[in-house]
């Protein structure tokens, strides 16, 4: 009797498979294709994505299947610029050097720092972790420099300053000058940080705008936040020793260095200069070549 029941179940199963062979085959094919296609999930872009997104060194991309080293640079830039905290893409089989080049780039602090300069400060990273496997799966995990709490406090201050200091009758240059002067007049250069003593978040805009102390990266981030708010194209340009703003205004890319316009004096007196206010690169290098000599292959806009 048991054998008859088992046989009946087997026959019934075969009949069901035959009847539903097409849907079953489609399901299996779709599942296989989905695995083979390595579908890429695109996270939502956050509000701090820069509106420019296209530079000589890196550009926003929607092509997440890299074929060259430049493609990898663009994918990393797009990940940062979009505010993604995690992103996975895949190296194609035909790009044999892909994983090695991903590893080279993500282990190169200078290259990552250069890419970081092209994103909004709030999307900039503190560190990036890269995971990969032999099948070509690459996952970027981004640990951001600014916490949500820091961003909230900074935004409140920025909005307040903007309302109090800026009006619609001003030209872009006048707006930039007002913010340039405000930041310098309301913060001091953090000499202790340079000496290895950390009292403030002076490497960020939080130091300048909330705590009143900054170093070059803090001055530059503070200015960049206002420039982005004013919809003025800009990015952070850097040398081995220094960082400052590059601004596109009146059809030209010009240098803006708040740190050097807020010099430390022997007397401790607070001074405000405009020597480094929206000047050409030729003018910049005539004033200082020690801290302002930059990589011309990366920051090509500064040469225009």
Order of alpha helices (4+ residues) and beta strands (2+ residues): alpha-alpha-alpha-beta-alpha-alpha-beta-beta-alpha-alpha-beta-alpha-beta-alpha-beta-beta-beta-alpha
